[in-house]
Amino acid sequence: MLALVLGGNGFIGSHVVDRLVLEGHSVRVYDRRSVEGTEFVHPKVSYYQGNFDDHERLNEALDSVDVVFHLISTSVPSTSNLDPVADIQSNLVNTVKLLRVMEAHSVRKIVYLSSGGTVYGVPEQSPIPEEHPLRPICSYGIVKVAIENYLHMYSRLNGLDYVALRASNPFGPRQGNSGIQGVVGTFLWKVANHEPIDIYGDGSVVRDFLHVTDLAELCVSAANSSCVGSYNAGSGCGHSISDVVETISGFAGSELEVRYHEGRAFDVPHCVLDISKARQMFNWSPTIEFEDGVVDTWNWIKKQKSECNSTGIEISNCIA
């Protein structure tokens, strides 16, 4: 199988590439960022550098490809409402254009990373099944739903085989330190840099955290399957933001400084996914417990800081 991983140099994408290489697949990566000289480079992987809207470059990368992993998103839930038009243009419109280019190359398989944390909106039941109404309350989730609908349309009209994975809250090594997405990674980087942790609300918000290597395994399993449709991708377990702080404080070695802020309207209060369909259809189950995953991420962050400090490289250039 020749796989093209869009966003393959990023946090989730680099782990998907690792998994594909491990299973012996041929891999191409398309990303706006270069990973030359970093730990993410695989000698047998072909790297294409370009923006998501560079359709000529995408056209080159898609030649003879069997499956596309679409892991690109130019927005995050906390920022998408600031400019919904840009969110629609950069994500929805460019994805529809991608589907047209795929059709021209007769590429019939795509695995798309949707969002289990935003497409359902405020849930009516927990854990949330795939059949739950889709009522997102942020532009990020609305665009994800729209892309899923276009995938369904192309499947019905053009025979596209697609799997949309509604991922919960992925975390793990290589998660960035920008602080705009990823509670676990953001908190751990703050602790590593001796900075206070910011919590919006009282800490009772509950999320379903999935280790990135479990998500990467699911992505590849979905590509290897004959399944079509949308599936939840989570751990099936919930942890509050206060739980996350308590877990970190258990091994961080110092008392954490926590600052509380007014809650945000786009934050769903409770989100835990029903993953029974993914377990059944892909013969997959998450294997990394939350606490073990947090420690794993912490150890990676400490290693990154140590290596970057010893070389004098900016920490932002040391991570995905």
N, C-alpha and C positions, 0 to 999 in steps of 0.2 A: 504493500500500500504506500502510495506517495501522498503525504499529507502536507498541506499548506497551513501554517499556524499564523493567523493574523493577530498581531500583538504578542508574538512569541518571545520577545525580549523582556516582557513585563513580569510582574509578580506571579500571576497564575499561568501565563503563557509559557514561562521558562520551565515550570514544573511539568506542564503538558509535554513540552519538547523532551524533557528528561524521560518521561514515561514512554513516549513513542520510540525514542532511541533504544531504551532498555528492551522493548519488545521487538526490536529489529526492523522497524519501519523506516522508509526513506522520508526525510523531513526537509521542508523549506520553511523559513521564517520570513515574515513580512512585518516590518516595524519601522516607525519613524526614528527610533533610536538605534545607535550602533552599540554592540557589546564587545567590540574588538578589544582584546587585552584583558577581559574580565573572566570571572570564573564560570560564566554562563555559556561560553563558546564550546560547541561540539565540532570536532574536526570534520565529521562526515555530513554536517548540516549545511545547507546552502542558505545564505542570508541575503535578503533583499531589503534595501532601505528606501522608505518612501512614506508619504502621508496617505491617510485613508482615502482622500479624494483624488489621489494621483492614479487615475484609471489606466493610463498607458503603462505605468509601472506594474500595477496589479495585473494587467493583461499578460505581461511577461511572466509574472510569478505563477499564474494559474495554468500555464501550458502543461498538459499531460497529467494534471493533478487528479487524484481519486477522491479526496475528501478535504473539505475546508473546515478548520476550527476558527470560528469567528469570536475572538475574545477582546475585540477593540471596543472601548467606550471612551468618549471624549468628555464625559461629565460624570458626576457622582450625585447621589441623592441630595446632599446638603447644598449643592451649588446649582443644580439643574433648573430650579425655579427662578434663578436670577435672570436667565435669558433663555426662555423656552424655545424661541425661534432658532437660536444657535444650536440648541439641543436637538431640535427636529432636523435641521439642515445637516449637522455634522454626523449624526447617528442614524436617524431614520432614512433620510434621502440617500446618504452614501451607502447604506446597506441595500436599499432597493437597486441602486446602480450596480452594486456588487453582484446581486442575484442575476442581473441581466448579463453581466460579463461571464459569470459562471455558466449560464445557459449557452452562451456563444461558444464556450469551450467544452460543452457537454459534461460539465461537472455536476453530478447528480446527488451528492451527499454533503451535508453541512451539519456541524454541531455548533449550536449558538448558545452563548452564555447569557441567559436571561437573569431575572432577579426574583428569588423567592421572598426577599425581604420587602419588596415594594409593589409587586404587581397585584397583590391581594388587597392592599389598603388595610383598614382596621378590620381584623378578622372577626367573624361571627362564631367561629369554633376553633378549638385547638386540640391536637395538632391540625394544621391546615392541609386539606387534601387538594389535589389538582382541580377538582370540580368546584371549588369555592369560587364565588363571583369575583371577577377582576375589577377592583375599584381603587386604583392607585390614587394617592393624594400628593404625588410629586411628579414633575415632568419626566424625571428619570424613569419612573415606573410606567407612565403613560406611553413613552416611546418604546420601552421594552415590550409592552403588550401589542403595540402597533406592529413592531417587527415580527413578533410571533404570528400575528394575523397574516402578514405578507408571506411568511414561510408556509403557512397553511394554504394560502391561495396558490402559491407556486407548486405546492404538492398536489393539489387537486387538479390544477390546469396543465401543469408541465411535467408532472411526475417526479418532483424534487423529493428526495428522502432527507428529512430533517429531524433532528432532535434538539429541542430547546430545553436546556437545563436551568431550572429556576433555583439558582444557588442562593444559599442563606447568607451567612457572614463568613467568608473564607479568611483564614489567618494562618500564619506560619512564617518560616524563613523567607527572606527576600521581599517582605512587605515594606513599602517605603515609609519614610519618616516625615511626610508632608503634613500629617495631622488632619487631613480633610476626609479620610475614609479609613475604616478599619480600627475598631475600638481597641482590640488587643495590641496590635502593632503600635498604634498611637500612644497608648498608655505605657507600654514597655520602653519605647524610645524616650518618652518624657522622663521616666525613672532613670534610664541610663544616662540622660543628660542633666540629671538633678534638677528637673523642672517640675512645677506643680501639674497635677492632673485636673483637667476640666471636665465636669459632668453637667449635662443639661437635664434639668429635672432633679428628682430626689434619688436617682439611682435605681428605681424600681423597674425601669424599662427592661424587658426580657428579649434576648436574642438567641438564635440557634447558630452556634459557632461550628464550622466545619474546617478541619485541617486541610491545607492546600494540597497535600499529597494524596489524600483521600479523594478530593475533588478531581485532581488530575487523572487518577485511576478511573473514575467514573466517566470523564470525558472520553478517554480512549476506549473504554468498554462500550460506550454509546456509539462510537464510530464503527466499531467492529460488529455491531448488532444490526438486525433488520428492522428494529423498532422505528416508528415514526410518531412524533407528537411531542408534548411538553411534559416534563417530569421534574418533580421536586428533587433538590440536591442539598441535603442538610445532614445534621447528626440525629435529628429527631428528639433532641434534648434542649431544654432552655436554661439559660444562665442570665441572671440580672446583671446590670452594670456594677452594682454593689458587689456581686459575687466575683466579678472579674477583678475588682480592686482588692478584695480579700485574698483571692488566689495569688495575685502578684505580691502582696505584702507578706505572704507566707515564706517567700524565698528571696525577696529583693535585698534583705539585709539592713534596711533602714525604714523608718516610719515615713509613710507617703503623705505628701501634702496634697489635699484634695480641695478644689474650689468648685462650688455649686453655682449654677446659673439657671435662669428661667428656662423652662422646657420649650422645645421647638415644635411648632404645629405639624411639621411633616414627619415627626418621629412617631411611628406606630408603637403603641404601648406594649404590645406582646406579640411575638412572632416566633412560632415553633412549627416546623414543617412535618407533615406526614410523608415519610420516605418509603412506605411499603411498596409502592409501584416500582420505584427504582431498584429496590432490593430484589424484587421478583423478576423484572424484565431484563436486568443487566447482571444478575447474579453478583451483586455488589453490596457491600456493607462498609460503613466507616470503621476504621480499625484503631484510630488514635484518640484516646480519651482527652477531654478538654484540658485537664491539669497537665498531662504529659505534653500536650501540644504547646501550652504556654511556656513551659520550661524549655522545650526545644527551641521556640522562638527567642526566648531570652538568651540562651546560650549562643545562638547565631548572632544576635545583636551585639553581644559582648565581644565576639570574635571580630565582627566588622569594625567596631570602634577601635579595637586594639590594632588591627592591621592598618586601618586608615591613619591612625595616630602615628604609627611607626614609619609610614611612608610620606606623611604630610599631605595626603590627598583629601580633598573635601569629602565629608561623609556622604553627601548626596550623590557623589560620583562612584561610590562603592556599592550601591544597592540598586535593585531593579526599579 
